[in-house]
Amino acid sequence: MERVKKLFAMSAGSSSRAFAFLKQIFTSGTATQKFVALSLLVGVITGFASYLFNELLSFLSEYLLHFDSHGVPKRSYALFFIPALGGLIIGPMVTKWAKEAKGHGVPEVMFAVARREGKIRPRVAVVKAIASCICIGSGGSAGREGPIVQIGSAFGSAVGQLFNMSGRVTKMLVACGAAAGIAATFGTPIAGVLFSLEVILQKFSANSFSMVVISAVTASAVARLTLGESFFFTIPKYDLNSVWELGLYALLGVIGAVWAKIFTTVLYAFEDFFDEKVNVPDWTKPAIGGLLLGVLGFLIPEVLSTGHHITEVALWGKLSFGALLLFTVAKLFATSFTLGSGGSGGIFSPSLFMGAMLGGCIGTLYAKIFPGLGILPGAYALAGMGAVFAGATRAPITAVLVVFEMTNDYKIILPMMTAVVSATLISYAFGEETIYTKKLLRRGIRLGEDESKNILSTITVAQVMTKNVDTLSENIKLKEIIGYFHKNVHNGFVVVNDAGELSGLITYPELKSTLPLLAELGDVLTAKEIMRTSPPTASLEETLDLISERLRFKDIDRLPVVDEANHLKVIGIISRHDILATYASASEGREKAF
């Protein structure tokens, strides 16, 4: 702690010089100097933020859970209620101040990069840090990587916006923050870099690689100054005893991918259950999840919080087959209770926990089936960590490197690579989504789409819609409707009831189908009888790529824009023509990053 106080004192004493240096860089420096300075700044900020986050989390965990000498929460009746109390605190906080802080965090960062030019609200960093500390500190079964990725990314975004960087540079700074967070929290700078490139940016370039590396190395240096140098897990040195074992590791990868799929399915099933079936205010749902977790945690306290200590025990091969299997299944439900109900935390640590337990199970079975190979279950627990993580995230390079850096065991790298590649290949057979992208796919967001959708994804309905809406009464007659179409250039009209609320939509297809009836029923048929009822609508914050897809799917050329609080109140209209004109203009004036 004294070392930290000195560092903060030094930081305070040199802050004026640092700001003077930055000012000089941004007034007369080259583009490369600016990017280096920004990367360093993000690394330093995220490094110290990571330290504070981990210190607060450690304090809350020790104070609330009372760990025993083995790093397991002591069983007491208080465990029934502590997770629920944590949920009761974070529920209102997240619901009121930053809904993005709900859940595991990484999909929200991916969304910001893919659809918002890297813009993340600064308050997300604060709310996510506090909410995650309370959630995990009170026993929530979640990891630290999701929060620290979102916190670091929020700082990176804030730096980009503060210095008026282009969208492309801001996105790279978001990736810098994510890499710095992982590097500082887990002591894994290489894995942090690869995670940002594989998962957050999903592409590689010399510029982005350089900036991300600078931030990760800087954050790691800060972490070593504040926490000292140590590896996340301390384990025996494992080796490959026989080349025949590689086949067994490949089979472990297959099983790991299957478990990763089960984990993803169960997690989102609980999320759907709490969203659709639990009819209580959203802010109370984390407390309900906490009650379920409390019951499970009282029976099996090893699955509470991050579970790092019991994971290390599994890596030493000191758990029985029954305990390993029990912890694997229990952790699945503990994490689903926590994150499915709206708790705040990551899936990184739960994946490693379950991978270690599952790998230990398989290794124990192998040792009994093949006694002559000298199989050590701890080695398979180590490979299982990478297999389940790779199967869930489809980030094989990150999976290999993160386990290597956390354990400093290079000799196990060949079995690890075999299990991870096997898990990754099998995961592709289960569908296109990962545990991260599935959340985005449910919102209609597909990463890696063409440039036109990338452009439209950065523009909202509010920026394009027509606010002055010409409407028709639902009681107007067919002859009058035709007159309106002849006098106006519009290809469709919003129909409203006597209260001025949305009733339907009339476009050329609806009008055309009534023309044969004009002579006979022109003074009889009303707008209410020929309009399209329950038309699809748009909201202010939706992006144009989503609206374009909705227009295509619904085979319509315009959508009423409705108020977020009252879906019957029409506040604008947006058409396919508006979107095409906006795309043409945006393409012509597309800003360049460098």
Secondary structure per residue as TSV (DSSP state, phi and psi in degrees):
chain	resnum	aa	ss	phi	psi
A	1	M	-	360.0	-36.8
A	2	E	H	-62.0	-37.4
A	3	R	H	-63.1	-39.4
A	4	V	H	-67.0	-41.0
A	5	K	H	-61.6	-40.8
A	6	K	H	-64.2	-40.1
A	7	L	H	-64.2	-43.0
A	8	F	H	-66.9	-35.7
A	9	A	H	-65.5	-42.1
A	10	M	H	-63.8	-39.9
A	11	S	H	-63.9	-42.0
A	12	A	H	-65.9	-40.1
A	13	G	H	-67.8	-29.6
A	14	S	H	-103.6	6.2
A	15	S	H	-62.1	-39.5
A	16	S	H	-64.6	-39.0
A	17	R	H	-67.2	-37.4
A	18	A	H	-64.1	-44.3
A	19	F	H	-66.8	-36.2
A	20	A	H	-63.8	-39.2
A	21	F	H	-63.9	-45.0
A	22	L	H	-62.8	-41.2
A	23	K	H	-60.9	-41.1
A	24	Q	H	-65.6	-41.8
A	25	I	H	-60.4	-42.6
A	26	F	H	-84.8	-6.7
A	27	T	H	-98.9	-33.5
A	28	S	H	-133.5	0.5
A	29	G	-	-80.6	163.5
A	30	T	-	-78.5	170.0
A	31	A	H	-60.3	-42.5
A	32	T	H	-62.0	-42.4
A	33	Q	H	-62.7	-38.8
A	34	K	H	-62.9	-44.3
A	35	F	H	-68.1	-37.5
A	36	V	H	-63.8	-44.8
A	37	A	H	-61.8	-43.2
A	38	L	H	-64.8	-41.6
A	39	S	H	-63.6	-42.6
A	40	L	H	-61.7	-44.1
A	41	L	H	-61.3	-45.8
A	42	V	H	-62.9	-40.4
A	43	G	H	-63.6	-43.5
A	44	V	H	-65.3	-48.7
A	45	I	H	-60.6	-48.3
A	46	T	H	-66.7	-35.7
A	47	G	H	-60.3	-47.6
A	48	F	H	-69.7	-36.7
A	49	A	H	-63.0	-39.3
A	50	S	H	-63.6	-41.5
A	51	Y	H	-60.5	-48.7
A	52	L	H	-62.8	-40.2
A	53	F	H	-61.1	-48.0
A	54	N	H	-67.4	-36.6
A	55	E	H	-66.1	-43.0
A	56	L	H	-65.2	-41.4
A	57	L	H	-63.5	-43.3
A	58	S	H	-63.1	-41.6
A	59	F	H	-62.2	-48.6
A	60	L	H	-64.4	-41.5
A	61	S	H	-61.9	-47.0
A	62	E	H	-65.2	-39.5
A	63	Y	H	-70.9	-39.3
A	64	L	H	-92.2	-35.7
A	65	L	H	-102.0	-19.2
A	66	H	-	52.2	71.1
A	67	F	B	-65.7	145.8
A	68	D	-	-86.0	-172.0
A	69	S	T	-66.7	-17.4
A	70	H	T	-96.5	6.5
A	71	G	S	77.8	20.8
A	72	V	-	-109.7	135.2
A	73	P	B	-57.8	135.3
A	74	K	-	-68.3	133.5
A	75	R	-	-71.7	123.1
A	76	S	-	-153.0	163.9
A	77	Y	G	-66.2	-18.9
A	78	A	G	-64.0	-25.5
A	79	L	G	-63.3	-23.0
A	80	F	G	-61.8	-33.3
A	81	F	T	-113.0	-21.4
A	82	I	H	-59.7	-46.9
A	83	P	H	-62.0	-35.9
A	84	A	H	-67.2	-37.9
A	85	L	H	-63.7	-43.1
A	86	G	H	-59.4	-43.2
A	87	G	H	-64.0	-35.2
A	88	L	H	-68.4	-26.0
A	89	I	H	-82.0	-45.0
A	90	I	H	-78.9	-24.4
A	91	G	H	-55.9	-57.4
A	92	P	H	-63.3	-35.3
A	93	M	H	-62.2	-49.0
A	94	V	H	-70.5	-43.2
A	95	T	H	-62.6	-38.5
A	96	K	H	-84.4	-40.5
A	97	W	H	-106.2	-31.0
A	98	A	-	-162.8	91.5
A	99	K	G	-64.0	-21.2
A	100	E	G	-64.9	-19.0
A	101	A	G	-78.6	-7.2
A	102	K	S	-73.2	142.7
A	103	G	B	82.9	-153.9
A	104	H	T	-93.9	-0.9
A	105	G	S	87.4	-43.0
A	106	V	H	-62.4	-42.9
A	107	P	H	-58.0	-34.3
A	108	E	H	-66.9	-36.4
A	109	V	H	-68.4	-43.2
A	110	M	H	-60.2	-39.0
A	111	F	H	-65.1	-42.0
A	112	A	H	-62.5	-38.9
A	113	V	H	-71.0	-42.5
A	114	A	H	-79.4	-28.0
A	115	R	H	-128.3	-11.9
A	116	R	S	-126.8	23.5
A	117	E	T	55.0	30.1
A	118	G	T	80.9	7.9
A	119	K	-	-81.8	121.0
A	120	I	-	-127.8	135.4
A	121	R	-	-64.2	131.9
A	122	P	T	-57.1	-31.4
A	123	R	H	-65.0	-21.0
A	124	V	H	-58.3	-39.6
A	125	A	H	-60.0	-44.3
A	126	V	H	-70.3	-49.1
A	127	V	H	-64.7	-42.8
A	128	K	H	-62.5	-42.5
A	129	A	H	-62.6	-48.7
A	130	I	H	-67.9	-46.3
A	131	A	H	-62.3	-43.1
A	132	S	H	-68.5	-40.3
A	133	C	H	-60.5	-43.3
A	134	I	H	-68.3	-43.7
A	135	C	H	-63.0	-54.8
A	136	I	H	-70.1	-38.7
A	137	G	H	-65.4	-25.7
A	138	S	T	-94.9	12.3
A	139	G	T	108.9	-4.0
A	140	G	-	-56.3	130.8
A	141	S	-	-82.6	89.3
A	142	A	-	-157.0	170.3
A	143	G	B	-108.9	171.1
A	144	R	S	-88.2	-16.4
A	145	E	H	-69.4	-39.1
A	146	G	H	-59.8	-51.2
A	147	P	H	-59.2	-45.9
A	148	I	H	-71.7	-30.1
A	149	V	H	-63.9	-45.6
A	150	Q	H	-69.3	-36.8
A	151	I	H	-66.1	-50.8
A	152	G	H	-60.7	-40.6
A	153	S	H	-64.9	-38.5
A	154	A	H	-63.8	-40.4
A	155	F	H	-65.0	-42.8
A	156	G	H	-60.0	-42.8
A	157	S	H	-64.1	-42.0
A	158	A	H	-62.5	-40.3
A	159	V	H	-64.1	-44.0
A	160	G	H	-60.6	-42.8
A	161	Q	H	-71.6	-37.0
A	162	L	H	-62.0	-39.4
A	163	F	T	-97.1	16.1
A	164	N	T	54.3	44.5
A	165	M	-	-77.4	156.0
A	166	S	-	-66.8	166.3
A	167	G	H	-58.8	-39.0
A	168	R	H	-67.8	-39.5
A	169	V	H	-70.2	-39.7
A	170	T	H	-60.4	-39.4
A	171	K	H	-63.2	-38.5
A	172	M	H	-67.5	-35.0
A	173	L	H	-69.3	-32.0
A	174	V	H	-61.6	-45.6
A	175	A	H	-63.4	-36.7
A	176	C	H	-59.8	-44.3
A	177	G	H	-64.1	-39.7
A	178	A	H	-63.9	-46.6
A	179	A	H	-63.3	-41.8
A	180	A	H	-63.5	-38.9
A	181	G	H	-62.9	-47.4
A	182	I	H	-66.8	-41.9
A	183	A	H	-60.3	-44.2
A	184	A	H	-74.5	-36.6
A	185	T	H	-75.8	-43.6
A	186	F	H	-106.5	-2.7
A	187	G	S	67.3	35.0
A	188	T	-	-128.0	73.1
A	189	P	H	-63.6	-38.8
A	190	I	H	-66.4	-46.0
A	191	A	H	-62.8	-36.3
A	192	G	H	-61.6	-42.3
A	193	V	H	-62.9	-49.3
A	194	L	H	-67.0	-34.3
A	195	F	H	-61.8	-44.3
A	196	S	I	-63.9	-40.2
A	197	L	I	-75.4	-39.7
A	198	E	I	-76.7	-41.9
A	199	V	I	-102.8	-47.4
A	200	I	I	-79.3	-58.7
A	201	L	I	-81.8	-33.1
A	202	Q	-	57.8	30.6
A	203	K	S	-162.3	162.8
A	204	F	-	-124.2	134.9
A	205	S	-	-148.2	158.6
A	206	A	H	-61.1	-40.5
A	207	N	H	-64.2	-50.3
A	208	S	H	-65.7	-39.7
A	209	F	H	-60.9	-45.5
A	210	S	H	-62.7	-46.3
A	211	M	H	-64.6	-42.8
A	212	V	H	-65.5	-40.6
A	213	V	H	-62.5	-44.5
A	214	I	H	-59.0	-45.3
A	215	S	H	-65.6	-42.9
A	216	A	H	-64.9	-44.1
A	217	V	H	-65.0	-41.5
A	218	T	H	-63.0	-45.3
A	219	A	H	-64.1	-38.3
A	220	S	H	-63.5	-40.2
A	221	A	H	-62.6	-42.5
A	222	V	H	-62.0	-42.9
A	223	A	H	-62.1	-40.0
A	224	R	H	-69.2	-33.9
A	225	L	H	-68.8	-35.6
A	226	T	H	-88.9	-36.4
A	227	L	H	-111.9	-12.5
A	228	G	-	87.1	176.6
A	229	E	S	-102.4	119.8
A	230	S	-	-158.8	160.8
A	231	F	-	-96.1	150.3
A	232	F	S	-62.8	-44.4
A	233	F	-	-119.0	138.9
A	234	T	-	-109.1	114.7
A	235	I	-	-136.3	165.9
A	236	P	-	-66.5	162.1
A	237	K	-	-83.6	118.1
A	238	Y	-	-101.2	158.1
A	239	D	-	-144.5	166.8
A	240	L	-	-87.0	112.2
A	241	N	-	-78.0	-29.4
A	242	S	-	-152.3	143.5
A	243	V	T	-64.2	-22.1
A	244	W	T	-65.2	-22.3
A	245	E	H	-66.0	-22.9
A	246	L	H	-59.4	-35.6
A	247	G	H	-64.0	-36.7
A	248	L	H	-69.5	-36.7
A	249	Y	H	-67.5	-36.4
A	250	A	H	-63.1	-41.6
A	251	L	H	-65.1	-37.8
A	252	L	H	-58.7	-40.1
A	253	G	H	-61.3	-40.3
A	254	V	H	-61.7	-47.8
A	255	I	H	-63.8	-39.2
A	256	G	H	-62.1	-39.5
A	257	A	H	-65.7	-39.7
A	258	V	H	-62.9	-43.2
A	259	W	H	-67.1	-37.2
A	260	A	H	-61.4	-38.0
A	261	K	H	-66.5	-42.1
A	262	I	H	-61.2	-43.7
A	263	F	H	-58.7	-48.0
A	264	T	H	-61.7	-45.1
A	265	T	H	-63.9	-46.6
A	266	V	H	-66.9	-41.7
A	267	L	H	-58.5	-48.6
A	268	Y	H	-74.7	-24.9
A	269	A	H	-65.7	-41.2
A	270	F	H	-68.6	-36.5
A	271	E	H	-61.6	-43.4
A	272	D	H	-64.3	-40.1
A	273	F	I	-61.1	-47.2
A	274	F	I	-69.8	-32.9
A	275	D	I	-73.8	-38.5
A	276	E	I	-107.3	-30.0
A	277	K	I	-103.9	-27.2
A	278	V	-	-90.6	97.9
A	279	N	-	-89.2	69.0
A	280	V	S	-133.7	164.0
A	281	P	-	-54.8	143.9
A	282	D	G	-56.4	-34.9
A	283	W	G	-69.8	-14.3
A	284	T	G	-92.8	-13.3
A	285	K	H	-65.0	-40.3
A	286	P	H	-59.7	-30.4
A	287	A	H	-69.3	-37.4
A	288	I	H	-65.9	-44.8
A	289	G	H	-59.7	-36.3
A	290	G	H	-65.3	-35.6
A	291	L	H	-64.4	-45.1
A	292	L	H	-60.9	-42.6
A	293	L	H	-65.3	-36.5
A	294	G	H	-61.3	-41.6
A	295	V	H	-62.9	-48.3
A	296	L	H	-64.5	-40.7
A	297	G	H	-67.4	-31.5
A	298	F	H	-66.3	-38.2
A	299	L	H	-76.9	-39.1
A	300	I	-	-134.6	79.5
A	301	P	G	-65.3	-16.0
A	302	E	G	-62.3	-22.8
A	303	V	G	-91.1	-1.4
A	304	L	S	-76.2	153.9
A	305	S	S	57.6	-148.7
A	306	T	-	-77.0	-30.1
A	307	G	-	72.4	23.6
A	308	H	H	-64.0	-38.2
A	309	H	H	-66.6	-43.4
A	310	I	H	-71.2	-27.4
A	311	T	H	-63.3	-42.4
A	312	E	H	-64.8	-35.6
A	313	V	H	-61.8	-40.8
A	314	A	H	-64.9	-37.3
A	315	L	H	-67.5	-24.2
A	316	W	T	-82.8	-6.3
A	317	G	T	73.5	31.0
A	318	K	-	-104.5	11.4
A	319	L	S	-109.3	146.9
A	320	S	-	-75.6	164.1
A	321	F	H	-58.5	-44.1
A	322	G	H	-62.7	-42.3
A	323	A	H	-65.4	-43.2
A	324	L	H	-60.3	-45.0
A	325	L	H	-66.1	-43.0
A	326	L	H	-61.0	-45.5
A	327	F	H	-67.0	-33.9
A	328	T	H	-61.4	-50.3
A	329	V	H	-70.5	-42.8
A	330	A	H	-63.5	-38.4
A	331	K	H	-65.5	-34.9
A	332	L	H	-56.9	-47.9
A	333	F	H	-76.5	-35.4
A	334	A	H	-60.7	-44.3
A	335	T	H	-67.7	-38.6
A	336	S	H	-67.3	-38.6
A	337	F	H	-60.7	-43.7
A	338	T	H	-69.6	-57.8
A	339	L	H	-81.5	-31.8
A	340	G	H	-65.5	-29.2
A	341	S	T	-87.3	-4.0
A	342	G	T	108.4	11.9
A	343	G	-	-67.7	171.1
A	344	S	B	-119.6	123.6
A	345	G	-	168.1	179.7
A	346	G	B	-106.6	169.5
A	347	I	S	-102.9	-1.2
A	348	F	H	-61.5	-57.5
A	349	S	H	-65.0	-44.1
A	350	P	H	-58.3	-36.6
A	351	S	H	-64.3	-44.0
A	352	L	H	-65.6	-40.2
A	353	F	H	-59.8	-54.0
A	354	M	H	-65.1	-35.7
A	355	G	H	-63.1	-41.5
A	356	A	H	-65.0	-44.0
A	357	M	H	-66.9	-43.9
A	358	L	H	-64.9	-45.2
A	359	G	H	-61.2	-38.9
A	360	G	H	-63.0	-39.5
A	361	C	H	-58.7	-51.4
A	362	I	H	-64.4	-41.3
A	363	G	H	-62.1	-39.0
A	364	T	H	-63.5	-41.6
A	365	L	H	-64.7	-43.8
A	366	Y	H	-58.7	-42.1
A	367	A	H	-61.7	-33.1
A	368	K	H	-79.4	-35.6
A	369	I	H	-76.7	-38.0
A	370	F	-	-120.8	71.2
A	371	P	G	-64.3	-22.9
A	372	G	G	-78.2	-11.1
A	373	L	G	-87.3	-7.3
A	374	G	-	63.8	41.1
A	375	I	-	-72.1	134.8
A	376	L	-	-109.4	115.9
A	377	P	H	-56.0	-31.9
A	378	G	H	-61.0	-34.9
A	379	A	H	-65.9	-37.7
A	380	Y	H	-74.2	-29.8
A	381	A	H	-62.9	-39.9
A	382	L	H	-63.8	-47.4
A	383	A	H	-67.3	-32.6
A	384	G	H	-63.5	-33.4
A	385	M	H	-57.8	-49.2
A	386	G	H	-67.6	-36.7
A	387	A	H	-65.5	-47.6
A	388	V	H	-67.9	-41.6
A	389	F	H	-62.4	-44.9
A	390	A	H	-65.2	-39.2
A	391	G	H	-65.5	-33.0
A	392	A	H	-80.6	-40.2
A	393	T	H	-103.3	-16.7
A	394	R	-	55.0	45.1
A	395	A	-	-125.5	75.0
A	396	P	H	-64.7	-38.8
A	397	I	H	-64.9	-44.1
A	398	T	H	-61.0	-41.5
A	399	A	H	-59.7	-45.5
A	400	V	H	-65.0	-47.8
A	401	L	H	-71.3	-35.4
A	402	V	H	-67.6	-40.4
A	403	V	H	-69.0	-40.3
A	404	F	H	-61.3	-47.3
A	405	E	H	-69.8	-31.5
A	406	M	H	-74.5	-22.2
A	407	T	H	-116.0	-19.4
A	408	N	T	57.6	35.5
A	409	D	-	-113.4	96.1
A	410	Y	-	-78.8	-27.9
A	411	K	T	-64.9	-21.3
A	412	I	T	-89.6	4.4
A	413	I	H	-64.1	-36.6
A	414	L	H	-67.2	-49.8
A	415	P	H	-60.1	-38.1
A	416	M	H	-60.4	-48.0
A	417	M	H	-61.0	-39.4
A	418	T	H	-61.8	-47.1
A	419	A	H	-66.6	-40.9
A	420	V	H	-68.3	-44.8
A	421	V	H	-64.0	-41.3
A	422	S	H	-60.5	-45.5
A	423	A	H	-63.7	-40.4
A	424	T	H	-65.3	-44.5
A	425	L	H	-63.2	-42.7
A	426	I	H	-66.1	-35.5
A	427	S	H	-61.9	-32.3
A	428	Y	H	-65.0	-28.0
A	429	A	H	-70.8	-17.9
A	430	F	T	-88.9	-3.6
A	431	G	-	130.1	176.0
A	432	E	S	-82.8	-19.3
A	433	E	-	-87.7	151.5
A	434	T	-	-109.2	179.0
A	435	I	T	-64.6	-23.5
A	436	Y	T	-85.2	-49.3
A	437	T	H	-75.2	-19.1
A	438	K	H	-60.4	-37.0
A	439	K	H	-64.8	-36.7
A	440	L	H	-73.8	-39.9
A	441	L	H	-60.7	-33.1
A	442	R	T	-67.8	-19.4
A	443	R	T	-98.2	9.2
A	444	G	T	80.0	18.8
A	445	I	-	-107.2	118.2
A	446	R	-	-113.1	120.0
A	447	L	T	-75.7	151.5
A	448	G	T	81.1	21.5
A	449	E	-	-81.2	177.0
A	450	D	-	-68.7	169.9
A	451	E	H	-62.2	-33.7
A	452	S	H	-62.7	-41.5
A	453	K	H	-71.1	-31.7
A	454	N	H	-63.3	-40.8
A	455	I	H	-66.0	-48.6
A	456	L	H	-65.5	-25.6
A	457	S	T	-71.5	-11.5
A	458	T	T	-97.9	-1.9
A	459	I	-	-116.9	131.9
A	460	T	B	-96.7	164.0
A	461	V	H	-59.3	-39.4
A	462	A	H	-58.4	-29.6
A	463	Q	H	-79.2	-17.0
A	464	V	H	-119.7	-29.6
A	465	M	-	-61.0	157.3
A	466	T	B	-90.0	122.9
A	467	K	S	-82.8	-33.0
A	468	N	S	-85.1	103.0
A	469	V	-	-100.1	124.5
A	470	D	-	-81.7	121.5
A	471	T	E	-117.6	160.9
A	472	L	E	-119.4	143.0
A	473	S	E	-73.5	145.6
A	474	E	T	-70.6	-8.1
A	475	N	T	-97.1	-3.7
A	476	I	-	-68.0	145.7
A	477	K	B	-85.4	162.1
A	478	L	H	-58.2	-42.9
A	479	K	H	-60.9	-41.9
A	480	E	H	-67.2	-36.2
A	481	I	H	-62.2	-44.5
A	482	I	H	-61.8	-38.2
A	483	G	H	-62.3	-40.9
A	484	Y	H	-62.0	-41.0
A	485	F	H	-65.0	-36.1
A	486	H	H	-71.5	-35.4
A	487	K	H	-83.1	-20.1
A	488	N	S	-115.3	157.8
A	489	V	S	-86.0	-3.5
A	490	H	-	-69.0	148.3
A	491	N	S	-100.9	8.5
A	492	G	E	-173.2	158.1
A	493	F	E	-135.1	144.4
A	494	V	E	-79.9	135.2
A	495	V	E	-104.3	132.3
A	496	V	E	-123.3	157.1
A	497	N	-	-87.5	-171.9
A	498	D	T	-65.0	-22.9
A	499	A	T	-88.3	2.6
A	500	G	S	78.8	14.9
A	501	E	-	-94.7	153.9
A	502	L	E	-58.8	128.0
A	503	S	E	-118.0	-36.3
A	504	G	E	-177.8	-165.8
A	505	L	E	-145.0	135.5
A	506	I	E	-118.4	122.5
A	507	T	E	-123.8	178.9
A	508	Y	H	-54.5	-42.1
A	509	P	H	-57.2	-43.1
A	510	E	H	-66.0	-41.2
A	511	L	H	-67.2	-42.1
A	512	K	H	-61.0	-37.4
A	513	S	T	-68.1	-15.8
A	514	T	T	-100.0	-7.9
A	515	L	G	-57.8	-38.9
A	516	P	G	-61.3	-18.9
A	517	L	G	-97.1	3.2
A	518	L	H	-60.3	-48.6
A	519	A	H	-62.5	-39.4
A	520	E	H	-87.4	-38.3
A	521	L	H	-122.9	16.6
A	522	G	T	-59.2	-29.4
A	523	D	T	-100.0	7.0
A	524	V	T	-114.2	-50.2
A	525	L	-	-64.7	138.1
A	526	T	B	-110.7	168.8
A	527	A	H	-60.4	-35.1
A	528	K	H	-62.7	-29.6
A	529	E	H	-86.2	-18.6
A	530	I	H	-114.2	-9.4
A	531	M	S	-72.4	162.7
A	532	R	E	-82.0	115.6
A	533	T	E	-83.6	157.7
A	534	S	S	45.2	56.2
A	535	P	-	-70.0	153.3
A	536	P	-	-64.0	149.9
A	537	T	-	-128.3	173.0
A	538	A	B	-127.6	156.5
A	539	S	-	-119.3	162.8
A	540	L	T	-59.0	-38.9
A	541	E	T	-87.9	-5.8
A	542	E	-	-71.1	148.5
A	543	T	B	-93.0	160.2
A	544	L	H	-68.6	-26.3
A	545	D	H	-64.6	-38.0
A	546	L	H	-68.0	-40.2
A	547	I	H	-66.6	-41.2
A	548	S	H	-59.4	-42.9
A	549	E	H	-66.1	-37.5
A	550	R	H	-67.6	-40.4
A	551	L	H	-61.8	-42.7
A	552	R	H	-66.0	-45.4
A	553	F	H	-66.4	-37.7
A	554	K	H	-88.9	-2.4
A	555	D	T	52.6	57.9
A	556	I	-	-144.1	157.6
A	557	D	S	-109.3	0.9
A	558	R	E	-156.4	156.6
A	559	L	E	-134.8	137.1
A	560	P	E	-68.4	141.4
A	561	V	E	-99.8	124.5
A	562	V	E	-114.5	158.8
A	563	D	-	-69.0	142.3
A	564	E	S	-62.9	-36.7
A	565	A	S	-85.1	-25.9
A	566	N	-	-134.9	101.6
A	567	H	T	-73.3	-0.2
A	568	L	T	-101.2	-5.9
A	569	K	-	-93.5	114.0
A	570	V	E	-85.5	124.3
A	571	I	E	-117.3	0.1
A	572	G	E	177.3	-177.2
A	573	I	E	-147.2	145.9
A	574	I	E	-134.0	136.2
A	575	S	E	-121.1	167.2
A	576	R	H	-61.3	-35.3
A	577	H	H	-62.5	-40.4
A	578	D	H	-60.3	-41.9
A	579	I	H	-68.0	-43.8
A	580	L	H	-63.5	-42.0
A	581	A	H	-65.1	-40.3
A	582	T	H	-65.7	-42.2
A	583	Y	H	-62.1	-43.2
A	584	A	H	-61.3	-42.9
A	585	S	H	-67.3	-42.4
A	586	A	H	-68.0	-37.1
A	587	S	H	-63.9	-41.0
A	588	E	H	-67.4	-36.6
A	589	G	T	-106.7	22.8
A	590	R	-	-57.1	120.9
A	591	E	-	-74.6	149.1
A	592	K	-	-100.1	150.9
A	593	A	-	-76.4	-38.9
A	594	F	-	-123.7	360.0
